[in-house]
Amino acid sequence: MKRALAMLLSAGLILGMGCGNYDYRLGKTLEEMRYRKKLDDNLIPAPTKGRLEQLAIYVRPPLNLEGPTQTFAMATLEPGRFDVENSFIDQNKQESLHLLARVKQPKSPNAKKSASTAAEAARGDFKTEVVEIVKNIYGADLEVNQFKDETKRHGNRSNTFKTKTLDLAAKKVQIYFYGDKNSPYEVALVFEYPTAEHAAINPRISLCLESFALGEAGKKAFAGGGELEGGGEEGDGAGPPI
């Protein structure tokens, strides 16, 4: 009798644990579905053509921005200075996102030195060059050492950026750097918008940065899965696609 009662108690505990685990997983699934809808309601889809997808840089700009534009709209840049030069702009040209990136790609040991290789060799520090571009456009007092760490999180995703906001009276410029000179990727995201729109667009910028992904994580996001898993550069240390 005691043995039968013990077996019934054990079975009940197992069933209870199973139900609790199911409820937890169901709750997490519903939470992620709501979050994905929030992304869709506030961000445009990631561009699936061009250099961003080729280099596995997954970014969803805030809603109402269109692009990437045919030419980089922020400034005229020397050829070969960056591997990605993309701009996304709204129809009224009041809000924009400008993205610059450098990506370290595996090089064939037998490859001959080309013009692009020479251009890469002449490149300076990524953050310094981007800061100089911003300073020249806005005439702002801006230095690399003024940038502070800021982490954007959702679930298991955690992206840490170096960031600085410029308050320019009628407009704000928010600059975010991801990666450093030792990383496979160095990316700059520059958001520009009217100061009066700060309360409306700032939550969208946060969602854009939360869902940002590179490398293996970026490829999974482009494929329609794994968008909310892992961090910026998920994987086994492999570099970006060739």
QUIURBEL-V213500 format. One line per field, one symbol per residue. ss: DSSP state (H for helix, E for strand, L for the rest). burial: # if it has 9 or more other ideal C-beta (glycine too) atoms within 8 Angstrom, else .. A space follows every 10 residues. Layout:
BEGIN
ss->???
burial->???
END
This chain:
BEGIN
ss->LHHHHHHHHH HHHHHHHHHH HHHHHHHHHH HHHHHHHHHH HHELLLLLLL HHHHLLEELL LELLLEELLL LLLLLLLLLL LLLEEEEEEL LLLLLEEEEE EEELLLLLLL LLLLHHHHHH HLLLLHHHHH HHHHHHHHLL LLLHHHLEEE EEEELLEEEE EEEEEEEELL EEEEEEEELL LLLLEEEEEE EEEEHHHHHH HHHHHHHHHH HLEEHHHHHH HHLLLLLLLL LLEELLLLLL LL
burial->.......... .......... .......... .#..##.##. .###.##... ###.###### ##..#####. .#.#..#... ...#.##### ....###### ###....... ......###. ..#..##### #.###....# .#....#..# .#....#.## ####.#.#.. #########. ..######## #####.##.. #..####### ########## ##...####. ####.....# ..
END
